[in-house]
Amino acid sequence: MAVTLERPSRPETALDQGELSSRAAAEAYVGGVCFKLGPPSLIGAELEWLTTGPTGARPSIELMAAALGPHAPSSIAPASAAATLPGGSRVTIEPGGQIELSSAPFAEAEALTRNLAADAARLRRLLAAAGIGITAAAADAARPPERLLRLPRYTAMESRFAGVGPFGSLMMCNTAATQVSVDAGADPAEVRARWTALYVLAPALIAAFACSPELYGAPPGEWVSQRMRTWLRLDPSRTRPPVADWADPIAAYAHWALDVPLLCVRCAGRDDDWSPPPGATFADWLGGALDDEVGRRPTRADLDYHLTTLFPPVRAAGHLEVRYLDAQPGDTWTTPIHALDALLGAPAVVAEATRLAAPVAGEWLLAARRGLADPDLRAAAVSLLELAGAHARSATAAAELAAAVRRCRAGERPTRDRRRPVR
């Protein structure tokens, strides 16, 4: 269910040559692949960790590939089978050597967290045997950013984000998230309600789960989520769609996606990808504006690739990926999973959660900067977690959410030990 950003590489001759006849056809294609309609029933997650090699520095790509063996992703071991772990999770690597588990989809959050925890333990053992440690932290405060993956897409990202100071490289190399994926909805009306809820809830949930006050090389300033700070400083055309104006998320997402500037283009006969002119969009390419530079019009495969270079806080990828939460300390990543599972569990709960979070719906910057120190954000976070607890799907989830309510009411950030939060 969770989507990785780096797809297995293919020879250029194997590119899908399905033609896109017009902008309308392209938008219809995006709406169909990004929003799979059906009764909401599945949940998935992605967990990211920072990695440390035997000397305390970032581990080399070669060392990680050897440690992961058949589970190594093709981005670091092209011949690897990229086999899933026993619980169904797939391993991927982020630019700075962060390691990620993308779960299989499950019908119940309890099954998801159980299998993901088992795979996380397996991953930790595989890496430990090679002297690699993993740290559950949303921001690396100890090491300068260093990009280990030399894939063309990351070179293009680094170049594109260079104009926003250090935030691009810090985001790519020094941050980690807990991501939760949920079904889009049974029909356009339910998609709209769930999509709207995930955006309206965002500031309160960012505040509730913020735990990255320190980040190496970040400009001065006190922030409870330095990880979210980096995202808020990046290219807004790619990371901040104007969802407040979207009455129809399916159509609007497709329209927005085509107008986002191209990050890079895969070109036949080249060993690497091509960086398009600044500001050139997929719609420009589709309309013929890049005929001289690229030598061909885009295919469906090109559009699929372009969609993976969009980084909104909630990304439509068949399902909805919630991408705005900090990686949680220790094993507390289960709590935001249970929270979102409960808050999206029924249409009436979705509507009530949206109502409770509405007073702080636009306060993304305030949530990343002050978090629970802001009384309105704290009140909204407490109310949402209380609502989630009332609709929890298991006794374990209810207990975790009750502990999160107490922590947020006290204005405390998440810690490894749920029993002893610290300021």
Secondary structure, DSSP 8 states (H G I E B T S, - for coil): ----SS-----GGGS---B--SHHHHHHHHHHHHB-BS----EEEEEEEEEE-TTSS---HHHHHHHHGGG--TTT-TT------TTS-EEEE-TTS-EEEE---BSSHHHHHHHHHHHHHHHHHHHHTTT-EEE--SB--SS--------HHHHHHHHHHGGGTTHHHHHHHHB-EEEEEE--BSSHHHHHHHHHHHHHHHHHHHHHH--B---TT--S---SBHHHHHHHTS-HHHH---GGG-SSHHHHHHHHHHTSB---B--TT-SS-B---TT-BHHHHHTTTTHHHHSS--BHHHHHHHHTT---SEEESBSEEEEEEE--STTTTHHHHHHHHHHTSSHHHHHHHHHHHGGGTT-HHHHHHTGGGSHHHHHHHHHHHHHHHHT-SSHHHHHHHHHHHHHHHTT-B--S-TTS-B-
